[in-house]
Amino acid sequence: MKRRDFIQKTAISSAFLGLGGLSLSSFSTINSKHLTILHTNDVHSYIDPFPENHPKNPNMGGVARRAALIEQIRKENSNLLLLDAGDIFQGTPYFNYFGGEIEFKLMSMMKYDLATIGNHDFDNGIDGLYNQLPNASFSFVNANYDLKNTILDGHIKPYKIFNKNGIKVGVFGLGVELEGLVDKRNYKEAVYINPVEITQDITNILKHEQKCDLVICLSHLGYQYKNEPEKISDTKLATITKDIDLIIGGHTHTFLDKPTILKNVEGKDVIVNQVGCYGLNLGRIDFYFNNDKSKIIEGKSIII
């Protein structure tokens, strides 16, 4: 199926993901709290909409439209987190000429809260990424790149905790193996760490020590590798770990019409979502928390 047809047929669909046998209507009758997660991935410096004569994505995407959509959703629910799963850079003359300045400034204007690092965010080298950080009013997280011997040491944290109207949200970041994917001269002394091992360390901190109500993995590992089953992907990570509630992914440019629901090692639900690439879609996940922190989720992908 052509990408355009796929997007048109699936991007506006949504899914209710019920947990604990509760319905959305039951939450409306009690003192529930509503948290909206908006997310992007693999935007690749696409600032303008695609032209009207584009063969796959005519007149689609564009930062201005995304900003208007985000602002509209914020008016509906101000209790919101806006996240990006990496590969912010690379792909258009905006990056080639300005080196990431435009992307970070626009994301700051849209009030992004947090992002992780994708492999293409090293395209101007680790120094190039560092030099653009002052243009970002938001933070970056990554837990499985050891950056202590690089200029990014201390600037990229493994996780960040938000308090959103009494809902404690822990978000940590993971990145893909850089060796063989990125020129060694670009990432220098950054060292890749096994994402599974570090995930269990981080989720233990967030879920049990910090008592987070929601644990989110902001991942640039890739959704799934059917021909490389040994490779760690979002779907594999979800099933072999515990204490992750939501994985927001990137890297593989996977267009999901609705979030994937998987079981972790304890048999609990893990939500996995990714919204393609180039700013064509905006992911939206709505959490409704009861007083006892039981919750239901509604997920959708919104076409831009």
Backbone as CSV, one residue per row, in Angstrom:
resi,resn,N_x,N_y,N_z,CA_x,CA_y,CA_z,C_x,C_y,C_z
1,MET,0.851,-1.194,0.000,0.000,0.000,0.000,0.884,1.240,0.000
2,LYS,0.538,2.213,-0.831,1.306,3.431,-0.857,1.228,4.136,0.491
3,ARG,2.338,4.796,0.862,2.396,5.443,2.172,1.266,6.440,2.354
4,ARG,0.979,7.220,1.284,-0.082,8.216,1.398,-1.418,7.553,1.710
5,ASP,-1.731,6.466,0.982,-2.994,5.760,1.219,-3.039,5.198,2.630
6,PHE,-1.895,4.653,3.062,-1.824,4.068,4.407,-2.124,5.123,5.465
7,ILE,-1.484,6.281,5.317,-1.681,7.347,6.291,-3.133,7.801,6.296
8,GLN,-3.693,7.998,5.102,-5.056,8.504,5.024,-6.053,7.534,5.639
9,LYS,-5.771,6.252,5.514,-6.726,5.256,6.005,-6.559,4.961,7.486
10,THR,-5.375,5.267,8.029,-5.126,4.848,9.403,-4.815,5.961,10.379
11,ALA,-4.369,7.102,9.917,-3.812,8.089,10.830,-4.837,8.704,11.759
12,ILE,-6.108,8.722,11.372,-7.103,9.346,12.227,-7.842,8.321,13.098
13,SER,-7.450,7.064,13.002,-8.114,6.062,13.828,-7.579,6.115,15.245
14,SER,-8.355,5.594,16.185,-7.940,5.615,17.583,-8.299,4.297,18.237
15,ALA,-7.712,4.079,19.411,-7.969,2.836,20.132,-8.085,3.126,21.611
16,PHE,-9.092,2.559,22.265,-9.195,2.623,23.715,-8.535,1.376,24.281
17,LEU,-7.595,1.585,25.184,-6.843,0.478,25.756,-7.228,0.380,27.230
18,GLY,-8.173,-0.452,27.545,-8.690,-0.512,28.900,-7.821,-1.325,29.828
19,LEU,-7.576,-0.821,31.023,-6.829,-1.545,32.039,-7.714,-1.702,33.269
20,GLY,-7.727,-2.885,33.836,-8.464,-3.111,35.067,-9.959,-3.226,34.889
21,GLY,-10.424,-3.446,33.674,-11.838,-3.665,33.439,-12.697,-2.423,33.568
22,LEU,-12.091,-1.256,33.529,-12.838,-0.018,33.673,-13.078,0.607,32.316
23,SER,-14.157,1.336,32.190,-14.454,2.035,30.949,-14.224,3.522,31.136
24,LEU,-14.115,4.237,30.020,-13.909,5.681,30.095,-15.082,6.358,30.778
25,SER,-16.289,5.858,30.545,-17.460,6.476,31.150,-17.436,6.360,32.669
26,SER,-16.858,5.279,33.173,-16.790,5.112,34.626,-15.863,6.138,35.254
27,PHE,-14.843,6.573,34.499,-13.921,7.575,35.023,-14.565,8.957,35.066
28,SER,-15.534,9.199,34.208,-16.157,10.516,34.183,-17.020,10.763,35.410
29,THR,-17.372,9.720,36.117,-18.237,9.866,37.281,-17.446,9.980,38.571
30,ILE,-16.125,9.873,38.490,-15.299,9.974,39.676,-14.270,11.065,39.460
31,ASN,-13.490,11.325,40.474,-12.497,12.390,40.410,-11.239,11.882,39.719
32,SER,-11.301,11.738,38.396,-10.162,11.228,37.647,-9.272,12.375,37.192
33,LYS,-8.020,12.039,36.890,-7.067,13.005,36.366,-6.687,12.595,34.945
34,HIS,-6.606,13.586,34.081,-6.393,13.345,32.656,-5.022,13.887,32.269
35,LEU,-4.177,13.035,31.699,-2.859,13.434,31.217,-2.762,13.095,29.732
36,THR,-2.383,14.078,28.925,-2.207,13.880,27.489,-0.720,13.855,27.149
37,ILE,-0.295,12.826,26.421,1.066,12.733,25.901,1.005,12.950,24.393
38,LEU,1.688,13.973,23.896,1.831,14.195,22.459,3.267,13.859,22.071
39,HIS,3.448,13.269,20.886,4.812,12.869,20.537,5.057,12.839,19.036
40,THR,6.323,13.072,18.693,6.818,13.005,17.318,8.095,12.169,17.299
41,ASN,8.517,11.788,16.106,9.793,11.095,15.936,10.253,11.240,14.488
42,ASP,11.550,11.217,14.295,12.147,11.204,12.947,11.607,12.328,12.061
43,VAL,11.543,13.530,12.599,11.068,14.673,11.819,12.085,15.056,10.745
44,HIS,13.365,14.828,10.998,14.422,15.005,9.995,14.412,16.382,9.341
45,SER,14.277,17.408,10.164,14.412,18.796,9.702,13.357,19.221,8.684
46,TYR,12.245,18.501,8.625,11.163,18.897,7.712,10.363,20.023,8.370
47,ILE,10.637,21.238,7.947,10.004,22.424,8.511,8.750,22.801,7.723
48,ASP,8.866,22.795,6.401,7.758,23.174,5.523,6.851,21.978,5.236
49,PRO,5.602,22.223,4.858,4.748,21.133,4.367,5.321,20.579,3.061
50,PHE,4.972,19.365,2.750,5.319,18.810,1.450,4.581,19.597,0.365
51,PRO,5.176,19.769,-0.808,4.506,20.531,-1.874,3.250,19.830,-2.364
52,GLU,2.384,20.590,-2.990,1.101,20.054,-3.460,1.272,18.966,-4.516
53,ASN,2.386,19.011,-5.245,2.603,18.015,-6.300,3.472,16.858,-5.859
54,HIS,3.687,16.719,-4.560,4.509,15.604,-4.079,3.781,14.284,-4.337
55,PRO,4.474,13.260,-4.863,3.789,12.023,-5.250,3.265,11.190,-4.084
56,LYS,3.845,11.354,-2.884,3.420,10.518,-1.755,2.683,11.307,-0.671
57,ASN,3.169,12.502,-0.369,2.622,13.245,0.770,2.228,14.668,0.377
58,PRO,1.371,14.850,-0.633,1.073,16.199,-1.108,0.420,17.076,-0.050
59,ASN,1.033,18.244,0.160,0.464,19.258,1.046,0.267,18.747,2.469
60,MET,1.152,17.869,2.912,1.035,17.301,4.251,2.189,17.753,5.131
61,GLY,1.992,17.688,6.453,3.026,18.016,7.408,3.238,19.506,7.564
62,GLY,4.410,19.872,8.067,4.754,21.277,8.280,4.669,21.677,9.744
63,VAL,5.686,22.429,10.187,5.767,22.822,11.591,4.620,23.744,11.996
64,ALA,4.229,24.667,11.119,3.165,25.610,11.477,1.867,24.880,11.804
65,ARG,1.545,23.883,11.012,0.319,23.116,11.262,0.432,22.295,12.543
66,ARG,1.618,21.722,12.740,1.822,20.955,13.981,1.668,21.868,15.195
67,ALA,2.244,23.056,15.125,2.156,24.002,16.234,0.706,24.385,16.515
68,ALA,-0.073,24.621,15.462,-1.483,24.980,15.635,-2.263,23.838,16.266
69,LEU,-1.970,22.613,15.844,-2.644,21.443,16.394,-2.301,21.255,17.869
70,ILE,-1.015,21.410,18.203,-0.589,21.276,19.598,-1.266,22.329,20.465
71,GLU,-1.323,23.554,19.969,-1.951,24.630,20.723,-3.435,24.346,20.940
72,GLN,-4.100,23.804,19.939,-5.514,23.453,20.066,-5.713,22.384,21.138
73,ILE,-4.850,21.372,21.141,-4.972,20.301,22.132,-4.667,20.818,23.529
74,ARG,-3.713,21.736,23.638,-3.396,22.323,24.949,-4.595,23.082,25.533
75,LYS,-5.376,23.678,24.667,-6.572,24.387,25.137,-7.598,23.393,25.684
76,GLU,-7.614,22.189,25.129,-8.540,21.156,25.604,-8.061,20.560,26.922
77,ASN,-6.739,20.371,27.045,-6.166,19.791,28.268,-4.764,20.338,28.463
78,SER,-4.609,21.236,29.422,-3.303,21.847,29.682,-2.354,20.895,30.407
79,ASN,-2.892,19.797,30.948,-2.053,18.807,31.645,-1.448,17.876,30.591
80,LEU,-0.322,18.297,30.027,0.175,17.699,28.791,1.698,17.630,28.799
81,LEU,2.226,16.583,28.172,3.657,16.461,27.909,3.862,16.311,26.410
82,LEU,4.846,17.033,25.868,5.178,16.981,24.451,6.596,16.432,24.307
83,LEU,6.725,15.277,23.635,7.976,14.529,23.596,8.402,14.223,22.165
84,ASP,9.726,14.048,21.969,10.241,13.656,20.653,11.233,12.511,20.828
85,ALA,11.145,11.524,19.921,11.943,10.306,20.037,13.170,10.287,19.119
86,GLY,13.676,11.455,18.754,14.970,11.505,18.092,14.950,11.597,16.580
87,ASP,16.144,11.789,16.012,16.338,12.137,14.601,15.599,13.422,14.269
88,ILE,15.873,14.425,15.074,15.356,15.767,14.843,16.053,16.376,13.625
89,PHE,17.353,16.045,13.481,18.196,16.636,12.440,18.205,15.815,11.155
90,GLN,18.778,16.442,10.088,19.140,15.788,8.824,17.970,15.689,7.851
91,GLY,18.264,16.020,6.589,17.275,15.738,5.564,16.865,16.895,4.687
92,THR,17.019,18.137,5.163,16.593,19.283,4.355,17.658,20.382,4.412
93,PRO,17.569,21.362,3.515,18.521,22.481,3.537,18.509,23.268,4.849
94,TYR,17.408,23.232,5.596,17.377,23.935,6.881,18.496,23.430,7.788
95,PHE,18.660,22.105,7.838,19.730,21.551,8.666,21.091,21.775,8.016
96,ASN,21.164,21.585,6.724,22.445,21.742,6.032,23.015,23.143,6.218
97,TYR,22.142,24.139,6.261,22.605,25.527,6.351,22.728,26.012,7.795
98,PHE,21.722,25.690,8.628,21.698,26.239,9.985,22.172,25.260,11.058
99,GLY,22.372,24.004,10.712,22.976,23.047,11.629,22.134,22.617,12.813
100,GLY,20.811,22.808,12.744,19.937,22.391,13.836,19.348,23.543,14.632
101,GLU,19.829,24.748,14.389,19.340,25.921,15.126,17.839,26.116,14.928
102,ILE,17.382,26.020,13.692,15.967,26.255,13.395,15.091,25.208,14.068
103,GLU,15.499,23.947,13.982,14.711,22.855,14.552,14.524,23.044,16.063
104,PHE,15.622,23.326,16.768,15.526,23.473,18.223,14.734,24.715,18.616
105,LYS,14.897,25.795,17.870,14.152,27.009,18.198,12.655,26.821,17.980
106,LEU,12.293,26.143,16.893,10.879,25.897,16.634,10.274,24.945,17.662
107,MET,11.021,23.899,18.031,10.531,22.986,19.066,10.360,23.710,20.401
108,SER,11.265,24.632,20.685,11.148,25.422,21.913,9.893,26.289,21.874
109,MET,9.600,26.872,20.713,8.397,27.691,20.573,7.135,26.850,20.743
110,MET,7.203,25.588,20.331,6.058,24.687,20.493,5.981,24.117,21.904
111,LYS,6.973,24.440,22.725,7.027,24.047,24.138,7.184,22.539,24.317
112,TYR,8.110,21.955,23.536,8.471,20.566,23.805,9.030,20.461,25.213
113,ASP,8.721,19.360,25.876,9.208,19.138,27.236,10.494,18.326,27.274
114,LEU,10.655,17.404,26.315,11.774,16.464,26.413,11.977,15.765,25.077
115,ALA,13.230,15.404,24.799,13.556,14.639,23.590,14.674,13.662,23.909
116,THR,14.816,12.652,23.081,15.976,11.782,23.151,16.818,11.979,21.892
117,ILE,17.963,11.305,21.840,18.912,11.510,20.747,18.776,10.382,19.734
118,GLY,18.655,10.741,18.455,18.689,9.763,17.384,20.057,9.742,16.730
119,ASN,20.316,8.721,15.935,21.619,8.611,15.284,21.926,9.790,14.369
120,HIS,20.904,10.329,13.689,21.142,11.452,12.785,21.367,12.771,13.521
121,ASP,21.091,12.788,14.808,21.381,13.998,15.572,22.884,14.172,15.795
122,PHE,23.673,13.166,15.379,25.131,13.265,15.394,25.694,13.632,14.012
123,ASP,24.836,13.982,13.070,25.312,14.200,11.695,26.294,15.357,11.569
124,ASN,26.197,16.345,12.441,27.191,17.423,12.482,28.217,17.179,13.582
125,GLY,28.303,15.933,14.002,29.238,15.573,15.055,28.685,15.874,16.432
126,ILE,29.315,15.313,17.424,28.890,15.526,18.804,29.081,16.986,19.206
127,ASP,30.095,17.640,18.607,30.303,19.063,18.875,29.191,19.902,18.266
128,GLY,28.728,19.505,17.078,27.638,20.222,16.436,26.356,20.147,17.244
129,LEU,26.074,18.970,17.796,24.898,18.805,18.653,25.033,19.658,19.912
130,TYR,26.187,19.594,20.509,26.439,20.388,21.728,26.251,21.881,21.465
131,ASN,26.752,22.353,20.351,26.677,23.784,20.037,25.256,24.284,19.845
132,GLN,24.343,23.370,19.515,22.948,23.770,19.313,22.104,23.694,20.589
133,LEU,22.617,23.086,21.641,21.831,22.917,22.866,21.305,24.233,23.450
134,PRO,22.055,25.340,23.371,21.491,26.597,23.901,20.220,27.055,23.191
135,ASN,19.959,26.531,21.995,18.742,26.892,21.266,17.528,26.062,21.685
136,ALA,17.745,25.104,22.564,16.663,24.220,23.017,16.270,24.572,24.447
137,SER,15.017,24.973,24.632,14.530,25.253,25.985,14.099,23.975,26.700
138,PHE,14.094,22.867,25.989,13.707,21.575,26.545,14.969,20.753,26.844
139,SER,14.792,19.655,27.562,15.908,18.808,27.957,16.006,17.581,27.058
140,PHE,17.142,16.888,27.164,17.369,15.638,26.448,17.684,14.539,27.450
141,VAL,17.193,13.321,27.141,17.492,12.170,27.991,18.033,11.011,27.158
142,ASN,19.006,10.338,27.705,19.496,9.077,27.154,20.208,8.334,28.271
143,ALA,19.841,7.066,28.459,20.409,6.272,29.543,21.462,5.276,29.073
144,ASN,21.498,4.952,27.782,22.411,3.884,27.340,23.546,4.379,26.442
145,TYR,23.815,5.684,26.432,25.051,6.215,25.867,25.885,6.765,27.019
146,ASP,27.064,6.182,27.214,27.990,6.705,28.210,28.719,7.879,27.579
147,LEU,28.431,9.083,28.045,28.946,10.310,27.443,29.985,11.007,28.316
148,LYS,30.498,10.300,29.330,31.368,10.962,30.311,32.679,11.471,29.718
149,ASN,33.134,10.889,28.624,34.372,11.342,27.996,34.117,12.219,26.771
150,THR,32.929,12.804,26.726,32.563,13.665,25.591,32.133,15.034,26.102
151,ILE,31.981,15.952,25.162,31.560,17.317,25.490,30.113,17.365,25.990
152,LEU,29.354,16.294,25.759,27.959,16.249,26.209,27.812,15.787,27.649
153,ASP,28.901,15.419,28.289,28.845,14.943,29.670,28.149,15.967,30.570
154,GLY,27.118,15.512,31.264,26.369,16.381,32.163,25.223,17.124,31.505
155,HIS,25.185,17.118,30.180,24.126,17.836,29.467,22.970,16.921,29.062
156,ILE,23.230,15.639,29.004,22.190,14.659,28.671,21.983,13.773,29.893
157,LYS,20.827,13.835,30.496,20.528,13.050,31.690,19.895,11.716,31.297
158,PRO,20.015,10.689,32.147,19.386,9.397,31.816,17.864,9.449,31.854
159,TYR,17.319,10.264,32.751,15.866,10.351,32.867,15.472,11.701,33.441
160,LYS,14.185,11.994,33.341,13.635,13.208,33.944,12.264,12.877,34.512
161,ILE,11.939,13.492,35.638,10.655,13.256,36.301,9.813,14.529,36.245
162,PHE,8.561,14.373,35.844,7.608,15.478,35.783,6.486,15.226,36.779
163,ASN,5.972,16.285,37.384,4.757,16.193,38.192,3.663,16.957,37.465
164,LYS,2.708,16.224,36.929,1.644,16.806,36.121,0.306,16.653,36.853
165,ASN,-0.046,17.707,37.586,-1.313,17.727,38.316,-1.440,16.525,39.261
166,GLY,-0.352,16.253,39.983,-0.356,15.157,40.943,-0.022,13.804,40.360
167,ILE,0.196,13.731,39.045,0.615,12.491,38.397,2.128,12.559,38.201
168,LYS,2.838,11.625,38.796,4.300,11.618,38.722,4.731,10.777,37.523
169,VAL,5.411,11.427,36.584,5.773,10.778,35.321,7.301,10.740,35.191
170,GLY,7.853,9.542,35.045,9.277,9.378,34.814,9.527,9.013,33.360
171,VAL,10.418,9.747,32.698,10.716,9.503,31.290,12.221,9.279,31.140
172,PHE,12.597,8.162,30.520,14.010,7.902,30.259,14.219,7.656,28.772
173,GLY,15.459,7.813,28.319,15.749,7.703,26.903,16.680,6.551,26.577
174,LEU,16.506,5.986,25.374,17.375,4.925,24.864,17.717,5.222,23.408
175,GLY,18.939,4.855,23.002,19.370,5.083,21.635,19.898,3.826,20.981
176,VAL,19.898,3.831,19.667,20.345,2.701,18.864,21.879,2.608,18.900
177,GLU,22.399,1.424,18.630,23.846,1.229,18.511,24.399,2.146,17.423
178,LEU,25.423,2.937,17.758,25.961,3.914,16.822,27.040,3.322,15.913
179,GLU,27.754,2.352,16.396,28.833,1.756,15.598,28.268,1.112,14.330
180,GLY,28.821,1.454,13.188,28.345,0.933,11.921,27.201,1.730,11.328
181,LEU,26.651,2.631,12.117,25.530,3.461,11.668,25.945,4.926,11.552
182,VAL,26.843,5.333,12.441,27.332,6.709,12.486,28.857,6.683,12.412
183,ASP,29.420,7.598,11.669,30.873,7.707,11.586,31.454,7.914,12.984
184,LYS,32.460,7.129,13.319,33.079,7.211,14.630,33.566,8.626,14.940
185,ARG,33.984,9.346,13.935,34.442,10.714,14.153,33.320,11.621,14.623
186,ASN,32.083,11.239,14.353,30.942,12.070,14.742,30.515,11.848,16.188
187,TYR,30.605,10.605,16.673,30.182,10.381,18.066,31.353,10.224,19.024
188,LYS,32.557,10.192,18.497,33.798,10.227,19.277,33.810,9.157,20.371
189,GLU,33.904,9.589,21.637,34.085,8.639,22.746,32.780,8.211,23.403
190,ALA,31.659,8.493,22.769,30.386,7.999,23.304,30.368,6.480,23.228
191,VAL,29.930,5.832,24.300,29.953,4.371,24.391,28.529,3.848,24.533
192,TYR,28.185,2.889,23.691,26.853,2.267,23.711,26.785,1.245,24.843
193,ILE,25.692,1.271,25.592,25.442,0.327,26.689,24.207,-0.489,26.346
194,ASN,24.226,-1.768,26.692,23.085,-2.645,26.433,21.794,-2.017,26.972
195,PRO,20.803,-1.773,26.128,19.603,-1.062,26.579,18.728,-1.858,27.547
196,VAL,18.803,-3.189,27.471,17.966,-4.001,28.358,18.443,-3.881,29.799
197,GLU,19.741,-4.013,29.995,20.289,-3.935,31.351,20.053,-2.568,31.978
198,ILE,20.324,-1.533,31.228,20.150,-0.185,31.778,18.674,0.133,31.995
199,THR,17.797,-0.430,31.172,16.361,-0.219,31.353,15.899,-0.720,32.702
200,GLN,16.340,-1.909,33.082,15.899,-2.448,34.372,16.427,-1.633,35.542
201,ASP,17.623,-1.084,35.398,18.148,-0.201,36.447,17.318,1.073,36.553
202,ILE,17.029,1.680,35.412,16.305,2.954,35.407,14.857,2.777,35.843
203,THR,14.187,1.751,35.328,12.775,1.562,35.692,12.621,1.218,37.172
204,ASN,13.585,0.534,37.736,13.547,0.252,39.176,13.614,1.552,39.977
205,ILE,14.470,2.465,39.523,14.565,3.769,40.178,13.254,4.533,40.047
206,LEU,12.742,4.594,38.819,11.564,5.417,38.565,10.305,4.852,39.207
207,LYS,10.091,3.549,39.054,8.838,2.952,39.525,8.854,2.698,41.033
208,HIS,9.966,2.227,41.555,9.988,1.765,42.944,10.645,2.744,43.903
209,GLU,11.744,3.385,43.502,12.390,4.345,44.399,11.712,5.706,44.331
210,GLN,11.439,6.174,43.118,10.817,7.484,42.955,9.289,7.427,42.953
211,LYS,8.725,6.214,42.908,7.274,6.011,42.990,6.514,6.733,41.870
212,CYS,7.027,6.652,40.661,6.344,7.273,39.528,5.052,6.524,39.206
213,ASP,4.006,7.262,38.907,2.731,6.664,38.519,2.777,6.165,37.082
214,LEU,3.648,6.758,36.281,3.754,6.416,34.864,5.225,6.450,34.470
215,VAL,5.686,5.366,33.828,7.073,5.294,33.354,7.055,5.197,31.832
216,ILE,7.715,6.152,31.188,7.745,6.238,29.731,9.177,6.065,29.246
217,CYS,9.347,5.213,28.244,10.631,5.069,27.569,10.564,5.835,26.256
218,LEU,11.435,6.811,26.114,11.548,7.589,24.879,12.683,6.954,24.080
219,SER,12.308,6.175,23.066,13.253,5.245,22.443,13.575,5.604,20.995
220,HIS,14.861,5.445,20.652,15.269,5.501,19.249,15.945,4.178,18.877
221,LEU,15.336,3.088,19.320,15.856,1.749,19.034,15.276,1.165,17.752
222,GLY,14.071,1.587,17.385,13.365,0.983,16.264,12.225,0.119,16.749
223,TYR,11.145,0.084,15.964,9.925,-0.620,16.396,10.101,-2.133,16.446
224,GLN,10.619,-2.727,15.356,10.700,-4.189,15.282,11.663,-4.585,14.171
225,TYR,12.390,-5.708,14.374,13.314,-6.224,13.362,13.019,-7.707,13.144
226,LYS,12.085,-7.985,12.247,11.657,-9.366,12.023,12.779,-10.233,11.473
227,ASN,13.655,-9.627,10.670,14.760,-10.390,10.075,16.005,-10.409,10.949
228,GLU,15.965,-9.685,12.049,17.079,-9.665,13.003,16.512,-9.839,14.417
229,PRO,16.013,-11.009,14.744,15.313,-11.207,16.016,16.166,-10.963,17.249
230,GLU,17.494,-11.028,17.080,18.373,-10.817,18.227,18.562,-9.332,18.545
231,LYS,18.201,-8.472,17.600,18.392,-7.036,17.761,17.322,-6.457,18.687
232,ILE,17.748,-5.592,19.600,16.800,-5.014,20.555,15.968,-3.932,19.876
233,SER,14.673,-4.110,19.915,13.707,-3.162,19.365,12.729,-2.771,20.461
234,ASP,11.822,-1.872,20.135,10.816,-1.468,21.120,9.918,-2.632,21.518
235,THR,9.490,-3.409,20.530,8.585,-4.525,20.838,9.299,-5.598,21.661
236,LYS,10.559,-5.834,21.358,11.308,-6.822,22.132,11.570,-6.318,23.545
237,LEU,11.968,-5.054,23.658,12.228,-4.468,24.973,10.994,-4.553,25.861
238,ALA,9.832,-4.292,25.272,8.587,-4.317,26.047,8.327,-5.685,26.675
239,THR,8.678,-6.754,25.955,8.326,-8.103,26.405,9.357,-8.731,27.339
240,ILE,10.575,-8.193,27.378,11.626,-8.842,28.195,12.028,-7.992,29.406
241,THR,11.285,-6.915,29.662,11.557,-6.077,30.824,10.270,-5.897,31.630
242,LYS,10.355,-5.082,32.669,9.174,-4.775,33.468,9.192,-3.309,33.892
243,ASP,8.054,-2.840,34.318,7.881,-1.498,34.889,7.867,-0.364,33.866
244,ILE,7.811,-0.681,32.565,7.572,0.356,31.561,6.074,0.366,31.244
245,ASP,5.472,1.534,31.262,4.058,1.661,30.899,3.872,1.995,29.427
246,LEU,4.766,2.839,28.894,4.624,3.329,27.523,5.990,3.481,26.872
247,ILE,6.139,2.954,25.667,7.338,3.171,24.868,6.955,4.023,23.664
248,ILE,7.553,5.200,23.569,7.379,6.077,22.411,8.626,5.924,21.558
249,GLY,8.461,5.412,20.337,9.602,4.993,19.546,9.913,5.864,18.350
250,GLY,11.056,5.527,17.739,11.517,6.174,16.528,12.495,5.271,15.801
251,HIS,13.164,5.817,14.817,14.259,5.211,14.058,13.794,4.431,12.837
252,THR,12.763,3.592,12.942,12.356,2.751,11.818,11.275,3.379,10.951
253,HIS,10.865,4.601,11.260,9.849,5.314,10.471,8.574,4.473,10.327
254,THR,8.165,3.859,11.419,7.006,2.967,11.421,5.718,3.757,11.639
255,PHE,4.807,3.653,10.682,3.502,4.311,10.799,2.533,3.346,11.485
256,LEU,2.178,3.635,12.732,1.195,2.828,13.448,-0.130,3.585,13.481
257,ASP,-1.212,2.924,13.092,-2.518,3.580,13.144,-3.029,3.670,14.568
258,LYS,-2.574,2.763,15.418,-2.923,2.807,16.831,-1.792,2.132,17.608
259,PRO,-1.683,2.406,18.903,-0.602,1.810,19.673,-0.681,0.289,19.707
260,THR,0.475,-0.337,19.807,0.577,-1.781,19.992,0.557,-2.085,21.494
261,ILE,-0.176,-3.121,21.873,-0.247,-3.529,23.278,0.469,-4.865,23.432
262,LEU,1.478,-4.920,24.299,2.243,-6.140,24.532,2.279,-6.440,26.020
263,LYS,2.650,-7.668,26.356,2.781,-8.079,27.754,4.260,-8.106,28.139
264,ASN,4.568,-7.558,29.317,5.944,-7.610,29.797,6.212,-8.926,30.525
265,VAL,7.358,-9.044,31.150,7.728,-10.312,31.789,6.825,-10.660,32.969
266,GLU,6.103,-9.672,33.481,5.172,-9.914,34.582,3.729,-10.050,34.099
267,GLY,3.543,-10.061,32.781,2.205,-10.190,32.230,1.392,-8.910,32.247
268,LYS,2.056,-7.775,32.461,1.365,-6.488,32.478,1.469,-5.804,31.111
269,ASP,0.484,-4.966,30.819,0.435,-4.301,29.516,1.525,-3.244,29.366
270,VAL,2.122,-3.240,28.184,3.044,-2.180,27.778,2.517,-1.611,26.464
271,ILE,2.393,-0.292,26.397,1.923,0.369,25.192,3.127,0.823,24.376
272,VAL,3.141,0.492,23.076,4.230,0.888,22.187,3.625,1.693,21.036
273,ASN,4.207,2.876,20.776,3.682,3.688,19.686,4.807,4.367,18.915
274,GLN,4.569,4.634,17.623,5.481,5.369,16.762,4.657,5.972,15.631
275,VAL,5.029,7.190,15.195,4.178,7.890,14.222,4.926,8.240,12.942
276,GLY,5.671,7.273,12.405,6.240,7.424,11.074,7.445,8.325,11.006
277,CYS,7.331,9.449,10.264,8.483,10.310,10.025,8.042,11.639,9.404
278,TYR,8.998,12.560,9.313,8.889,13.832,8.585,7.800,14.765,9.109
279,GLY,7.335,14.539,10.330,6.303,15.403,10.886,4.947,15.250,10.238
280,LEU,4.708,14.098,9.596,3.426,13.862,8.928,2.305,13.598,9.913
281,ASN,2.645,12.988,11.041,1.657,12.644,12.051,2.075,13.174,13.416
282,LEU,1.105,13.351,14.282,1.337,13.664,15.689,0.702,12.563,16.520
283,GLY,1.499,11.924,17.353,0.960,10.881,18.222,0.288,11.485,19.436
284,ARG,-0.807,10.861,19.848,-1.512,11.312,21.047,-1.926,10.109,21.887
285,ILE,-1.514,10.130,23.146,-1.918,9.102,24.115,-2.538,9.815,25.299
286,ASP,-3.783,9.478,25.634,-4.473,10.082,26.771,-4.593,9.062,27.897
287,PHE,-4.115,9.454,29.068,-4.227,8.620,30.267,-5.269,9.231,31.198
288,TYR,-6.148,8.380,31.716,-7.142,8.792,32.690,-6.891,8.014,33.972
289,PHE,-6.490,8.723,35.047,-6.114,8.090,36.304,-7.240,8.225,37.324
290,ASN,-7.608,7.113,37.925,-8.535,7.102,39.035,-7.787,7.512,40.302
291,ASN,-8.514,7.699,41.394,-7.871,8.061,42.655,-6.888,7.007,43.130
292,ASP,-7.153,5.743,42.812,-6.233,4.681,43.228,-5.144,4.425,42.178
293,LYS,-5.045,5.336,41.197,-4.038,5.324,40.131,-4.255,4.205,39.114
294,SER,-5.419,3.518,39.178,-5.775,2.667,38.050,-6.043,3.590,36.866
295,LYS,-5.904,3.075,35.656,-5.956,3.971,34.519,-6.465,3.263,33.273
296,ILE,-6.976,4.065,32.342,-7.249,3.598,31.008,-6.551,4.543,30.044
297,ILE,-6.361,4.077,28.820,-5.599,4.826,27.836,-6.365,4.884,26.537
298,GLU,-6.333,6.040,25.904,-6.820,6.182,24.540,-5.652,6.620,23.672
299,GLY,-5.432,5.929,22.572,-4.312,6.259,21.690,-4.751,6.519,20.266
300,LYS,-4.114,7.483,19.624,-4.445,7.782,18.236,-3.239,8.417,17.552
301,SER,-3.270,8.398,16.230,-2.285,9.093,15.428,-3.022,10.117,14.594
302,ILE,-2.619,11.384,14.712,-3.341,12.481,14.064,-2.576,12.946,12.849
303,ILE,-3.232,12.941,11.709,-2.595,13.390,10.473,-2.426,14.913,10.500
304,ILE,-1.311,15.391,9.949,-1.037,16.828,9.899,-1.083,17.280,8.436
